[in-house]
């Protein structure tokens, strides 16, 4: 290694032991065979369970953002690969999608497995990065990292192949930290870290957070100033490239809402962090328990970063500090872009993957002893006077206070360890329960998407919009075109026998098919031109969609049941204008007749009205 490379390394030495303030190794079983068994079980069970979740609940279905993947596959131009998706640049995920199209016919279930492989590689890199700086830390103490990273609570990412972008960010983040924290950091390794950070940045907006996370690690590891300058310059260049032809209005995100509603934004921020166990938040109002849990997690994380954030620390704790910073910054980006949707949106399981980094980072931080604030002090060492005469010297009250403060901090660290380990145990229990419940809903949603995609020619626009692309109806035309592309090119379910099976079955009849009258009210007296208002919905899997058609029917003593007008779909329901002079004065009953996508009908309860022209 050259002299320059020696300087780049920062002349750091690995920490070779944990002190009495670290996690207590005496908690481990004494038998080596039992320890190896528990290590294999502790790491293997979460990984196997995670891939079982993919196997059992995953569906090879095109849903939501993945219709944009079909567009990239159909038109693999540089413009489409670079195109902005909401607030994200997903260049490298688009390239992987093209590779999957040519190798697996864009089998999305295989894409789910690929995401699981990326997650596994990320977990291994993060553990190795910490272990390299803390070789005396027992392997069994890293099992909670696996429990957190493979939690079922992130099922919204696990079963949604499009989230390949976030798993790619996770891998590039882990790889970047692994390279930057190399004790013998050469220019070649440093450039490799820059390349990984660049790949993560052009995978999604949150990939840009790798740069400040890496800068924090470089700073605390006391790397040479020129490295910090090169890293910062590379970050600026990447942000400028990311911003090229960038529009803040694409995707309908409202980033200004967070500044005009600071209280709501703080509530969202703490809710999105506190809901790491997957509790469903109310559509209106807030869950105070979840929010309070988020406040505690943030307070503990900040306190730990302050206590352990020392440039004299060569242990693995700084890896935890960096991961905690990344998780907090992630929550800030989500709050900025999603608060306008309401507090209930904070419970999306798709945010849990990186929110869990706060909990995991805090755990990795306190896994070792708190660094000494003295350049020469050795943690746990006894203090002896230099000369015998100093034994009777007056008591140094300042030193006494510092000693008391140190003991108080050490006691606080122990409390934090109990809180973090307890939180991980709660995550293992509640997160698994809630994750399995969410997985069942995701499976039904994706199965419905497969059915509608194959039978899209028979599906009304309302069903296509609700099941395949939950956005305004102006996206229906795009989805229909992309479904035709998928069928023509044999992509996703069209490359399997499932397509012919769905086509043979056709669209299934809906469930919970209900209709009601909104206006006029029961007992109303009508004359002249009036408006009729009706509503109807039909269950399709776990989704309620609008009926395909609604008509209004009138009956009375002097007339047979007859249709007085078709309803037109609006944001306030199905509306129709009716001229009451078309029937004689008298008492009548009006009801809504709704049709589902299979032609089945249902009737609303009738309302009695009096026509008096």
C-alpha positions as a printed Julia matrix, in Angstrom:
613×3 Matrix{Float64}:
    0.0     0.0     0.0
    1.33    3.41   -0.91
    1.96    6.26    1.51
   -1.08    8.1     0.08
   -3.24    5.06    0.72
   -1.96    4.89    4.27
   -3.01    8.49    4.74
   -6.42    7.75    3.22
   -7.01    5.03    5.75
   -6.98    7.63    8.48
   -4.6     5.32   10.36
   -7.54    3.69   12.06
   -7.21    0.51   14.03
   -9.96   -2.0    14.64
  -11.54   -2.17   18.02
  -10.51   -5.56   19.39
  -12.7    -5.83   22.41
  -15.93   -4.76   24.0
  -15.94   -3.21   27.44
  -18.11   -3.85   30.42
  -20.49   -1.21   29.16
  -21.29   -3.21   26.03
  -23.86   -5.97   25.65
  -23.11   -8.62   28.27
  -21.56  -11.77   26.7
  -22.4   -13.76   29.85
  -26.0   -13.81   28.63
  -24.94  -16.32   25.97
  -25.13  -20.09   26.51
  -21.8   -21.68   27.44
  -22.08  -24.65   25.1
  -20.42  -23.91   21.71
  -22.74  -26.35   19.96
  -25.81  -24.67   21.41
  -24.45  -21.23   20.44
  -23.9   -22.35   16.84
  -27.39  -23.82   16.73
  -28.95  -20.61   18.04
  -26.94  -18.51   15.56
  -28.06  -20.68   12.63
  -31.65  -20.59   13.85
  -31.58  -16.88   14.62
  -30.32  -15.89   11.17
  -31.93  -18.68    9.17
  -35.5   -18.51   10.49
  -36.21  -14.85    9.52
  -34.71  -15.38    6.05
  -36.59  -18.62    5.38
  -39.84  -17.1     6.72
  -39.4   -14.05    4.46
  -39.0   -16.18    1.34
  -41.93  -18.34    2.44
  -44.02  -15.16    2.55
  -43.05  -14.42   -1.06
  -43.75  -18.01   -2.13
  -47.12  -18.25   -0.39
  -48.6   -14.81   -1.06
  -46.78  -13.54   -4.14
  -48.69  -13.22   -7.42
  -47.36  -12.74  -10.94
  -49.59   -9.71  -11.51
  -49.11   -6.29  -13.1
  -50.44   -3.65  -10.71
  -50.29    0.11  -10.29
  -46.82    1.55  -11.07
  -45.8    -1.61  -12.9
  -47.84   -0.54  -15.91
  -45.09    2.04  -16.4
  -42.63   -0.88  -16.47
  -44.61   -2.36  -19.37
  -44.28    0.96  -21.18
  -40.48    0.88  -20.69
  -40.35   -2.69  -21.97
  -42.46   -1.77  -25.01
  -40.44    1.39  -25.73
  -36.92    0.95  -24.28
  -35.7     4.38  -25.32
  -33.25    6.49  -23.32
  -36.03    9.02  -22.8
  -38.34    6.44  -21.19
  -35.55    4.95  -19.1
  -34.62    8.41  -17.8
  -38.23    9.59  -17.47
  -39.3    10.92  -14.08
  -41.68    8.66  -12.13
  -43.47   10.8    -9.56
  -40.52   12.45   -7.79
  -38.15    9.58   -8.59
  -35.48    8.79  -11.14
  -35.56    5.01  -11.54
  -32.9     4.56  -14.23
  -31.21    1.45  -12.84
  -34.47   -0.29  -11.82
  -35.66    0.31  -15.39
  -32.53   -1.39  -16.71
  -33.16   -4.39  -14.45
  -36.79   -4.5   -15.64
  -35.57   -4.7   -19.23
  -33.26   -7.56  -18.24
  -36.16   -9.37  -16.53
  -38.3    -8.91  -19.64
  -35.69  -10.7   -21.76
  -34.93  -13.46  -19.25
  -38.16  -14.18  -17.36
  -40.83  -12.56  -19.57
  -41.14  -10.03  -16.74
  -42.37  -12.6   -14.24
  -43.18  -10.37  -11.28
  -43.15  -13.24   -8.8
  -39.5   -13.8    -9.75
  -38.97  -10.06   -9.3
  -40.26  -10.46   -5.73
  -37.67  -13.2    -5.15
  -34.98  -10.92   -6.6
  -35.97   -8.24   -4.09
  -35.61  -10.82   -1.32
  -32.1   -11.68   -2.54
  -31.15   -7.99   -2.54
  -32.49   -7.69    1.02
  -30.47  -10.72    2.13
  -27.28   -9.32    0.6
  -27.93   -5.95    2.26
  -28.4    -7.52    5.69
  -25.19   -9.54    5.31
  -23.18   -6.46    4.27
  -24.45   -4.35    7.17
  -23.68   -7.05    9.72
  -20.19   -7.59    8.27
  -19.55   -3.84    8.25
  -20.32   -3.59   11.96
  -18.59   -6.86   12.85
  -15.38   -5.72   11.15
  -15.12   -2.87   13.65
  -16.32   -4.99   16.58
  -14.75   -8.43   16.14
  -15.33   -9.36   19.79
  -19.1    -8.91   19.49
  -20.71  -12.38   19.51
  -22.55  -13.34   16.33
  -25.67  -14.12   18.34
  -25.99  -10.42   19.2
  -26.63   -9.7    15.49
  -29.74  -11.87   15.32
  -32.04   -8.87   16.14
  -30.73   -7.22   12.95
  -32.12  -10.15   10.93
  -35.4   -10.0    12.88
  -35.82   -6.32   11.97
  -34.68   -6.45    8.35
  -36.82   -9.48    7.42
  -39.91   -8.34    9.31
  -43.29   -9.19    7.73
  -44.47   -5.66    8.45
  -42.9    -4.5     5.16
  -45.17   -6.77    3.13
  -46.21   -3.84    0.91
  -42.66   -3.91   -0.46
  -42.19   -7.67   -0.25
  -45.09   -8.47   -2.59
  -44.88   -5.41   -4.84
  -42.22   -6.05   -7.44
  -41.98   -2.37   -8.36
  -40.27   -1.76   -5.03
  -37.17   -3.23   -6.61
  -36.0     0.4    -6.58
  -35.97    0.58   -2.78
  -34.28   -2.79   -2.35
  -31.64   -1.64   -4.82
  -31.15    1.5    -2.69
  -30.79   -0.67    0.4
  -28.1    -2.79   -1.27
  -26.17    0.21   -2.59
  -26.39    1.88    0.85
  -25.02   -1.23    2.57
  -22.31   -1.6    -0.06
  -21.35    2.06    0.2
  -20.99    1.89    3.99
  -19.0    -1.34    3.71
  -16.52    0.28    1.32
  -16.28    3.66    3.06
  -15.67    2.02    6.43
  -12.77   -0.07    5.14
   -9.86    0.54    7.56
   -7.51    0.59    4.56
   -9.52    2.94    2.37
   -7.7     3.31   -0.96
   -8.71    5.54   -3.83
   -9.99    2.5    -5.75
  -12.27    1.47   -2.88
  -13.38    5.07   -2.39
  -14.33    5.42   -6.09
  -16.25    2.13   -5.81
  -18.29    3.67   -2.98
  -19.01    6.74   -5.15
  -20.23    4.48   -7.97
  -22.56    2.58   -5.63
  -23.96    5.83   -4.22
  -24.56    7.05   -7.78
  -26.45    3.85   -8.67
  -28.61    4.22   -5.56
  -29.3     7.89   -6.34
  -30.66    7.05   -9.79
  -32.87    4.32   -8.39
  -35.28    6.54   -6.44
  -35.35    9.88   -4.62
  -34.4     8.26   -1.32
  -31.17    7.04   -2.91
  -29.84   10.59   -2.67
  -29.79   10.12    1.11
  -26.8     7.79    0.7
  -24.6    10.87    0.19
  -25.25   12.6     3.56
  -25.13    9.2     5.29
  -21.73    8.48    3.78
  -20.5    11.98    4.62
  -21.41   11.45    8.28
  -19.41    8.22    8.37
  -16.39    9.79    6.64
  -16.43   12.71    9.06
  -16.65   10.62   12.23
  -14.02    8.19   10.99
  -11.63   11.15   10.7
  -10.95   10.58    7.01
   -8.69   12.98    5.12
  -10.3    16.31    4.23
   -9.73   15.72    0.51
  -11.96   12.64    0.72
  -14.76   14.66    2.25
  -14.36   17.28   -0.49
  -14.44   14.7    -3.3
  -17.45   12.95   -1.73
  -19.32   16.24   -1.34
  -18.51   17.29   -4.91
  -19.72   13.93   -6.22
  -22.97   14.38   -4.3
  -23.54   17.84   -5.78
  -22.84   16.56   -9.3
  -25.3    13.68   -8.8
  -28.03   16.0    -7.48
  -27.56   18.3   -10.48
  -27.84   15.36  -12.86
  -30.91   14.09  -10.97
  -32.5    17.54  -11.31
  -32.03   17.71  -15.08
  -35.49   18.37  -16.57
  -37.01   17.56  -13.16
  -40.59   18.7   -12.47
  -41.84   18.96   -8.9
  -45.46   18.67  -10.06
  -45.13   15.26  -11.74
  -47.13   12.62   -9.92
  -49.37   15.09   -8.11
  -47.19   15.34   -5.01
  -47.64   18.48   -2.91
  -44.33   19.33   -1.26
  -45.5    22.76   -0.13
  -48.23   21.32    2.12
  -45.7    20.35    4.79
  -44.63   23.98    5.25
  -48.14   25.39    5.45
  -49.29   22.68    7.89
  -46.35   22.18   10.3
  -48.37   20.55   13.11
  -49.97   18.0    10.79
  -46.58   17.33    9.24
  -45.04   16.58   12.65
  -47.94   14.26   13.46
  -47.37   12.47   10.15
  -43.61   12.24   10.77
  -43.99   10.63   14.19
  -46.84    8.38   12.97
  -44.89    7.02   10.03
  -41.98    6.17   12.36
  -44.15    4.86   15.18
  -46.19    2.54   12.97
  -43.33    0.12   12.4
  -45.53   -2.69   13.72
  -48.12   -2.28   10.94
  -51.15   -1.05   12.88
  -53.88    0.32   10.62
  -54.36    4.02   11.23
  -57.85    5.59   11.19
  -58.93    7.4     8.04
  -59.98   10.33   10.2
  -58.21   11.41   13.35
  -54.98    9.92   14.68
  -53.65    6.97   16.64
  -52.1     8.59   19.71
  -50.34    5.39   20.82
  -48.57    5.0    17.47
  -47.66    8.69   17.43
  -46.3     8.56   20.98
  -44.24    5.49   20.12
  -42.79    7.42   17.19
  -41.89   10.34   19.46
  -40.06    7.98   21.84
  -38.19    6.24   18.99
  -37.03    9.6    17.58
  -36.02   10.91   21.02
  -34.06    7.75   21.81
  -32.39    7.76   18.38
  -31.28   11.38   18.68
  -30.02   10.86   22.24
  -28.03    7.79   21.19
  -26.49    9.61   18.22
  -25.39   12.47   20.48
  -23.93   10.14   23.12
  -22.16    7.85   20.63
  -21.29   10.44   17.99
  -17.6    10.75   18.75
  -14.71   11.25   16.32
  -12.55    9.3    18.77
  -14.67    6.21   18.3
  -13.26    3.44   16.08
  -15.91    0.87   17.02
  -18.87   -0.37   15.01
  -21.27    2.01   16.77
  -20.82    4.66   14.06
  -22.35    2.25   11.54
  -25.48    2.32   13.67
  -25.34    6.11   13.85
  -25.15    6.33   10.04
  -28.09    3.93    9.57
  -30.16    5.84   12.12
  -29.5     9.09   10.24
  -30.58    7.45    6.99
  -33.85    6.23    8.55
  -34.66    9.66    9.98
  -33.9    11.39    6.67
  -36.09    8.86    4.87
  -39.0     9.68    7.17
  -38.47   13.38    6.42
  -38.72   12.79    2.64
  -41.89   10.72    3.05
  -43.41   13.37    5.3
  -42.58   16.1     2.79
  -44.18   14.29   -0.13
  -47.1    12.45    1.47
  -48.48   14.48    4.39
  -51.06   16.12    2.11
  -52.77   12.72    1.69
  -53.71   12.6     5.37
  -52.42   10.95    8.55
  -53.92    7.58    7.6
  -51.39    7.4     4.72
  -48.57    7.05    7.27
  -49.49    3.4     7.9
  -48.4     2.24    4.46
  -46.31   -0.89    4.95
  -44.16    0.25    2.03
  -42.53    2.85    4.3
  -41.66    0.36    7.03
  -38.55   -1.01    5.3
  -36.5     2.14    5.82
  -38.31    3.34    8.95
  -37.04    0.15   10.59
  -33.51    1.42    9.95
  -33.99    3.82   12.87
  -34.67    0.97   15.27
  -31.96   -1.25   13.79
  -29.42    1.58   13.68
  -30.08    2.44   17.32
  -29.59   -1.2    18.29
  -26.27   -1.46   16.41
  -25.14    1.78   18.05
  -25.69    0.66   21.64
  -24.42   -2.85   20.95
  -20.98   -1.71   22.11
  -19.65    0.47   24.88
  -20.08    4.22   24.86
  -16.85    5.86   23.63
  -14.75    7.69   26.18
  -14.72   11.49   25.89
  -11.1    11.57   27.01
   -8.34   11.11   24.48
   -6.34    9.04   26.94
   -8.91    7.39   29.15
   -9.48    3.67   28.8
  -13.07    2.66   29.56
  -13.25    0.59   32.68
   -9.69    1.35   33.78
   -8.98    2.39   37.37
   -7.57    5.87   38.0
   -4.41    5.9    40.14
   -2.51    9.0    41.25
    0.84    9.76   39.64
    2.5    10.58   42.99
    1.74    9.34   46.48
    1.37   12.9    47.71
   -1.62   13.43   45.48
   -3.64   10.91   47.44
   -4.41   13.47   50.09
   -5.03   16.31   47.66
   -8.33   18.21   47.89
  -11.24   16.53   46.1
  -11.78   17.7    42.52
  -15.51   18.5    42.54
  -15.52   18.95   38.76
  -14.16   15.44   38.29
  -16.71   14.12   40.75
  -19.55   15.72   38.79
  -18.17   14.37   35.55
  -17.96   10.93   37.1
  -21.55   11.14   38.28
  -22.6    12.35   34.83
  -20.78    9.43   33.23
  -22.53    6.95   35.53
  -25.89    8.55   34.72
  -25.23    8.27   30.99
  -24.13    4.66   31.34
  -27.3     3.87   33.24
  -29.31    5.61   30.5
  -27.56    3.5    27.87
  -28.66    0.37   29.7
  -32.26    1.63   29.75
  -32.06    2.41   26.03
  -30.82   -1.14   25.36
  -33.82   -2.56   27.2
  -36.17   -0.28   25.23
  -34.65   -1.15   21.85
  -34.55   -4.91   22.49
  -38.1    -4.76   23.83
  -39.24   -2.84   20.75
  -37.68   -5.48   18.5
  -39.54   -8.2    20.41
  -42.81   -6.28   19.97
  -42.0    -5.91   16.28
  -41.42   -9.65   16.0
  -44.83  -10.38   17.5
  -47.17   -7.61   16.33
  -45.31   -7.08   13.06
  -45.65  -10.75   12.14
  -49.35  -10.81   13.01
  -50.18   -7.6    11.17
  -47.89   -8.49    8.28
  -49.67  -11.79    7.67
  -53.04  -10.02    7.72
  -51.77   -7.44    5.22
  -50.24  -10.18    3.07
  -53.61  -11.87    2.73
  -55.13   -8.6     1.51
  -52.25   -8.01   -0.92
  -52.66  -11.52   -2.32
  -56.37  -10.93   -2.98
  -55.66   -7.54   -4.53
  -53.0    -8.91   -6.87
  -55.07  -11.94   -7.81
  -57.91   -9.58   -8.75
  -55.45   -7.55  -10.82
  -54.43  -10.66  -12.77
  -58.04  -11.54  -13.48
  -59.0    -8.06  -14.68
  -55.84   -7.77  -16.79
  -56.61  -10.97  -18.69
  -60.3   -10.06  -19.08
  -59.76   -6.35  -19.52
  -61.86   -6.18  -22.71
  -64.94   -7.21  -20.73
  -64.14   -5.0   -17.72
  -65.75   -1.56  -17.42
  -63.57    1.48  -16.86
  -64.56    1.75  -13.22
  -63.29   -1.77  -12.55
  -60.05   -1.21  -14.49
  -59.36    2.0   -12.6
  -60.14    0.6    -9.16
  -58.32   -2.71   -9.51
  -55.36   -2.03  -11.81
  -54.42    1.63  -11.42
  -56.09    3.43   -8.46
  -55.92    6.84  -10.06
  -58.48    9.02  -11.94
  -60.16    7.47  -14.95
  -57.82    9.26  -17.35
  -55.31    6.45  -16.71
  -57.68    3.74  -17.96
  -56.79    4.23  -21.62
  -53.08    3.89  -20.82
  -53.69    0.7   -18.82
  -55.75   -0.85  -21.62
  -52.97   -0.14  -24.15
  -50.3    -1.58  -21.87
  -52.41   -4.68  -21.19
  -52.54   -5.25  -24.95
  -48.74   -4.86  -25.09
  -48.3    -7.37  -22.26
  -50.52   -9.88  -24.04
  -48.84   -9.38  -27.43
  -45.32   -9.72  -26.02
  -46.22  -12.53  -23.62
  -45.27  -10.7   -20.43
  -46.06  -11.52  -16.82
  -49.15  -13.75  -16.46
  -49.56  -13.9   -20.25
  -46.42  -16.08  -20.38
  -47.99  -18.65  -18.03
  -50.99  -20.97  -18.01
  -52.71  -18.63  -15.56
  -53.8   -16.36  -18.43
  -55.81  -19.06  -20.19
  -57.34  -20.12  -16.87
  -58.45  -16.55  -16.07
  -59.79  -16.12  -19.6
  -61.79  -19.34  -19.27
  -63.26  -18.26  -15.94
  -63.99  -14.68  -17.02
  -64.74  -11.88  -14.59
  -66.26  -13.41  -11.44
  -69.56  -12.08  -10.12
  -69.15   -9.36   -7.55
  -69.92   -9.67   -3.87
  -71.56   -7.22   -1.47
  -73.38   -5.58   -4.38
  -75.38   -2.71   -2.87
  -77.22    0.36   -4.16
  -78.95    3.29   -2.48
  -80.8     6.48   -3.28
  -79.25    9.76   -2.25
  -81.94   12.09   -3.63
  -84.8    12.73   -3.53
  -85.48   11.99    0.1
  -88.31    9.78    1.26
  -91.61   11.76    1.46
  -90.42   14.59   -0.82
  -92.87   16.53   -3.04
  -91.55   17.04   -6.58
  -92.45   19.27   -9.47
  -90.8    20.4   -12.66
  -87.19   19.36  -13.33
  -85.49   17.46  -10.49
  -82.2    15.62  -10.06
  -81.93   12.0    -9.02
  -78.84   10.82   -7.14
  -77.84    7.22   -6.56
  -74.81    5.24   -5.4
  -73.76    1.65   -5.98
  -70.68   -0.44   -5.28
  -69.66   -4.03   -5.79
  -66.95   -6.02   -4.04
  -64.2    -7.46   -6.21
  -61.82   -9.46   -4.06
  -60.85   -7.1    -1.24
  -61.75   -3.99   -3.27
  -65.02   -2.12   -3.56
  -65.58   -0.67   -7.04
  -68.31    1.38   -8.62
  -71.09   -0.3   -10.53
  -70.76   -0.33  -14.31
  -74.17    1.32  -14.82
  -77.0     2.83  -12.76
  -80.55    3.59  -13.93
  -83.51    5.09  -12.09
  -86.85    3.3   -12.09
  -90.29    4.57  -11.07
  -93.45    2.66  -10.21
  -96.88    3.59   -8.9
 -100.54    2.66   -8.75
 -101.27    4.02  -12.19
  -98.09    2.95  -14.06
  -95.94   -0.14  -14.46
  -92.27    0.0   -13.44
  -90.34    2.0   -16.02
  -86.92    3.59  -16.42
  -87.08    7.37  -16.14
  -83.41    8.03  -16.88
  -79.88    6.61  -16.94
  -77.44    7.93  -14.36
  -74.17    9.58  -15.26
  -71.15    8.89  -13.07
  -69.79   11.94  -11.2
  -67.65   12.51   -8.13
  -70.83   12.87   -6.05
  -72.56    9.75   -7.36
  -74.74    8.71  -10.29
  -76.88   11.67  -11.36
  -79.87   11.93  -13.69
  -82.21   14.81  -14.57
  -85.92   13.92  -14.63
  -88.86   16.0   -15.79
  -91.69   15.09  -13.45
  -94.37   16.13  -15.98
  -93.72   12.82  -17.74
  -96.04   11.14  -15.24
  -99.45   12.18  -13.81
  -99.6    13.83  -10.42
  -99.71   11.32   -7.61
  -97.63    9.17   -5.29
  -94.75    7.07   -6.66
  -91.78    5.01   -5.6
  -88.33    5.64   -7.12
  -85.36    3.3    -6.83
  -81.9     2.92   -8.33
  -81.12   -0.12  -10.47
  -77.39   -0.91  -10.51
  -75.51   -3.24  -12.88
  -72.17   -4.81  -12.04
  -69.42   -5.68  -14.55
  -70.95   -9.16  -15.17
  -74.43   -7.83  -15.93
  -75.91   -8.72  -12.55
  -78.41   -6.2   -11.16
  -79.37   -5.02   -7.72
  -82.0    -2.56   -6.51
  -81.81    0.13   -3.89
  -84.55    0.53   -1.28
  -87.32    2.66   -2.81
  -88.14    6.2    -1.74
  -91.75    7.4    -1.78
  -92.37   10.79   -3.43
  -95.38   12.87   -4.46
  -95.5    14.47   -7.91
  -97.51   17.72   -7.74
  -97.19   19.78  -10.94
